[in-house]
Amino acid sequence: MPLYTGEQLMPGNTGQFLSVLSFVASLVATISFYKATVSKDVLLQQSWKRIARAAFALEIISVIGIFITLYYIISNHRFEYAYSWRHSNLALPMQYIFSCFWEGQEGSFLLWSFWHCVLGGIIMWREKEWEAPVMTTISLMQVALATMALGLYFFDLKIGSSPFVLMRNEDMLSPEQFPIGFKDGVLRQDYLSFIRDGKGLNPLLQNYWMTIHPPVLFLGFASTIVPFAFVIAALWKREYKNWLAPARPYALFSAGILGLGIMMGAAWAYESLTFGGYWAWDPVENASLVPWLVLICAIHTMIAYKHTGHSLKAAFLFYILQFLLIIYSTFLTRSGILGDTSVHAFTDLGMNAQLLAFLTVFVVPSLALFIVRYKELPTIKKEEQISSREFWLFVGSLLFFISALFIIGKTSLPVINKIFGTKYAPAEDIEYSYNKVLLLFAFVIGILTAIGQYLKYKQTPGKQLLKTLLWSTVLALIISLSISAFGEINYNKYGIGFLASIHAAIFAAVYAAVANFLYIFTGIKGKMIKAGASISHFGFGLVLLAILISSSKKEIISWNRSGILVNFGKDSKENPAENLTLVKGVATDMGKYMVTYVGDSTHPLDPKQYFKVNFQNKNSAEAFTLYPDAFVNYQGNGQLMANPDSKHYLHKDVFTYITSMPDPEKNRDTAQFHEKKVKPGDTIWYSKGFMILEKVNGRMSSRNNIRTEPGDSVFAASISIYAKDSSQYKAEPLLIIRNNTLIPVTDTVLSQSLELGFAGADANGIKLAVKESNAVQQYITLKAYQFPAINLLWLGIIITVCGFMLAMVNHIQKNRKAGVK
Amino acid sequence: MKTTHIILLIVIAVGIAILATSITDASTYDSVNSAKAKPGKYVHLIGKLDTSNGRHIEYDALKNPNYLSFHIVDSLGGSTRVVYMKGKPPTDMERSERMVLKGKMTDSAFLCEDILIKCPSKYTEEKAKISSK
């Protein structure tokens, strides 16, 4: 008999049990795989391995079990569970149930853990020789992740945060906040029937990207452990050569998927959030980019080692660091330490000590192992030739690594402040502070990417290099010079030096793309299975080019040329005035478009409100309608949460989103008429311009819709209105005299919020009543951007990822052939 | 000397140069009063919305969608008017427990370039929002 009616305690208990089971199973797996690695006796090895495999299988089962249990709780809206109440509600469409799942920290750790299970399963199945040492590391990681979702108390220390806790056990129900659920200060037996609905998923996350981006990103995160585990195993077992072939496909897979996951986040930010772009150097973005950069360094130095025996130490160090940086970024983004510098509001779950322990458990032993083994690592005494490929692979990796250090160093400012008690804040112009440095790196990296594959290992004859590179160089020069000449790239915000660097980097990016594209045909003679590297480098060149063009040619088209421009003296040049107000039905001048807010619509099953905005090009027939949408007053929070809409062209996007709209509650007309005595020819000022009384006509009105009766005397004041934005309007308030009574008929100018009345007349002129209303209108405020080359960016990313996957397939096949021999 | 060593030295030099430039880039966190002591310098202020004495958030999209004005008070009691020329009040501004403002102090007001809102922690917010319709 349950204590409270309606509660289902079974799923929570099952989930909690499985969490503990997962912790124990992964712990047993770690110890057994460790024993299997260190045992000298083959029979003992075999039996430890059997135990370890069984334990890891149990781990896989329990993680999947936790997944199913949590899914059951969320999809059945069991609001007695805090996780379900926090992250879902009844109105949530089915496709977002998974999004609720990983909105919380607990669910995202679970997702991460799930991918380790999948990868661990593949390794146990495929990697015979390396299974035990590699799986030791992965199982240890599973132990660490399992503790994150444990939610148990050891004395006063809380370990992890469980997704299976009940609301009533979490102090979330109290008599003050939830009076209806209490009787005499005690929680009612049927309290659950008063919790009608959950808090729901953050509306900004109700988006299909939220369904697909986290699984891909976490697969990327999870997969970085595999090459790391191989490297640790190699150091541990002192086998410095054999690890390379089996680890290589995993490393390539990881680089492809992690890159894809990061850029899916960028696409999400671009398409459905109102950050006004795809990348903002936000700490959370940086924290996932940096491990990727270091992983790329690791792959390149590993290739140099494979072919020449050079750069082994660097490859080991990079593989270790890329994974440690993944854990470090987890610490950064989940500990709440970035609170003051990031727009992504991560809440502190009170697990900082545990996160720090998580970091230490992997940082200290792996670096210690590297240092202990450092002297033993085989090196080649002979110096690399400057004309050799391995030399430039090393230099390129080093440059990539410095750029990674630069990014993570800047991102870690809050950590530095915490440790040293300093008060450094991010730079004034965050994007520029990154771009000005990384632009130079982009230039060098682009050139190296172009020529890298044309260099030979050991030594490259100079003449041969010039000959093979000739066509790519000429073609790249032609293309990049025409982009520079006709592309109208004149981004002069930071002076001529920066602009010159942009043009130089554009050449480097084009060179990288062209040279690698041609290499597919000249270098490897069109054998596509071998073209993975060339294809991904080609894609990388396109990505660089797209970033340069889209960033330097991004244009705000909603410059506000109307309204009051408040003057701030010398600072007035900093007034960006990027928001434009559109009054319903009034075409407004916005750059090369006339824009009209036509109306809005809602749908009973969709909490969003859609705004219909027409764009008409002033100089051509180009016309389109965009439907930016927004959650208006979602769950009574009085806020506007907007999603943008874009018109996609092949070469650019026109991108717009709503920034504000009137609050119907506050939108009551409180303004008063003010009477002014004027004569024809007089000027009257109002807040947005002025008006002139042209003349007063008797018995003449151009307003046909005003009904008059025979015998009426009609006087019309014809008024011209000149607004500050140089638009002109006509208004004609009337005064009708009927049977000795005065009937004033007002006239309104909607876009200027003006209401004019003809209040009376005498020999000296007329009395004009002017009201500047603050309520009569329906309007929206929006921002609009023009983004060129955005499609080139997405194309470049897809090509790069395809290149990585092709290279992975190629190396799996090679390994298989080698295994058969 | 091996070429790798030379390269490493160059790399270290470049690294130090970059580090030096980014430190000169870096701004600081200031209180209202210390920001007033250095007008025109780019700083970060941390404070909360000041609604005492009838002060309120001024924003009217019809008059000017790019003009927002409000007052903040910091933990030391320093108070200033803030002018933001980039748009509407950020989401949840009224409910925020603290905000980070980036910009420059001028004679009349703190000219703000960017507002970062910190909401009450999820925990307390949840307590407040359990309701029974």
Boltz contact constraints between the chains, C-beta under 6 A:
constraints:
  - contact:
      token1: [A, 172]
      token2: [B, 126]
      max_distance: 6.0
  - contact:
      token1: [A, 177]
      token2: [B, 127]
      max_distance: 6.0
  - contact:
      token1: [A, 177]
      token2: [B, 130]
      max_distance: 6.0
  - contact:
      token1: [A, 178]
      token2: [B, 130]
      max_distance: 6.0
  - contact:
      token1: [A, 180]
      token2: [B, 132]
      max_distance: 6.0
  - contact:
      token1: [A, 194]
      token2: [B, 132]
      max_distance: 6.0
  - contact:
      token1: [A, 196]
      token2: [B, 133]
      max_distance: 6.0
  - contact:
      token1: [A, 340]
      token2: [B, 100]
      max_distance: 6.0
  - contact:
      token1: [A, 347]
      token2: [B, 121]
      max_distance: 6.0
  - contact:
      token1: [A, 347]
      token2: [B, 122]
      max_distance: 6.0
  - contact:
      token1: [A, 383]
      token2: [B, 2]
      max_distance: 6.0
  - contact:
      token1: [A, 398]
      token2: [B, 11]
      max_distance: 6.0
  - contact:
      token1: [A, 402]
      token2: [B, 15]
      max_distance: 6.0
  - contact:
      token1: [A, 406]
      token2: [B, 18]
      max_distance: 6.0
  - contact:
      token1: [A, 423]
      token2: [B, 28]
      max_distance: 6.0
  - contact:
      token1: [A, 423]
      token2: [B, 29]
      max_distance: 6.0
  - contact:
      token1: [A, 424]
      token2: [B, 26]
      max_distance: 6.0
  - contact:
      token1: [A, 425]
      token2: [B, 27]
      max_distance: 6.0
  - contact:
      token1: [A, 425]
      token2: [B, 28]
      max_distance: 6.0
  - contact:
      token1: [A, 425]
      token2: [B, 29]
      max_distance: 6.0
  - contact:
      token1: [A, 425]
      token2: [B, 44]
      max_distance: 6.0
  - contact:
      token1: [A, 427]
      token2: [B, 25]
      max_distance: 6.0
  - contact:
      token1: [A, 427]
      token2: [B, 26]
      max_distance: 6.0
  - contact:
      token1: [A, 428]
      token2: [B, 27]
      max_distance: 6.0
  - contact:
      token1: [A, 428]
      token2: [B, 42]
      max_distance: 6.0
  - contact:
      token1: [A, 433]
      token2: [B, 25]
      max_distance: 6.0
  - contact:
      token1: [A, 437]
      token2: [B, 18]
      max_distance: 6.0
  - contact:
      token1: [A, 560]
      token2: [B, 66]
      max_distance: 6.0
  - contact:
      token1: [A, 563]
      token2: [B, 64]
      max_distance: 6.0
  - contact:
      token1: [A, 564]
      token2: [B, 63]
      max_distance: 6.0
  - contact:
      token1: [A, 564]
      token2: [B, 64]
      max_distance: 6.0
  - contact:
      token1: [A, 566]
      token2: [B, 67]
      max_distance: 6.0
  - contact:
      token1: [A, 571]
      token2: [B, 111]
      max_distance: 6.0
  - contact:
      token1: [A, 575]
      token2: [B, 85]
      max_distance: 6.0
  - contact:
      token1: [A, 576]
      token2: [B, 86]
      max_distance: 6.0
  - contact:
      token1: [A, 577]
      token2: [B, 66]
      max_distance: 6.0
  - contact:
      token1: [A, 579]
      token2: [B, 65]
      max_distance: 6.0
  - contact:
      token1: [A, 579]
      token2: [B, 66]
      max_distance: 6.0
  - contact:
      token1: [A, 579]
      token2: [B, 87]
      max_distance: 6.0
  - contact:
      token1: [A, 581]
      token2: [B, 61]
      max_distance: 6.0
  - contact:
      token1: [A, 581]
      token2: [B, 65]
      max_distance: 6.0
  - contact:
      token1: [A, 639]
      token2: [B, 91]
      max_distance: 6.0
  - contact:
      token1: [A, 659]
      token2: [B, 87]
      max_distance: 6.0
  - contact:
      token1: [A, 659]
      token2: [B, 88]
      max_distance: 6.0
  - contact:
      token1: [A, 660]
      token2: [B, 61]
      max_distance: 6.0
  - contact:
      token1: [A, 660]
      token2: [B, 88]
      max_distance: 6.0
  - contact:
      token1: [A, 781]
      token2: [B, 61]
      max_distance: 6.0
  - contact:
      token1: [A, 781]
      token2: [B, 65]
      max_distance: 6.0
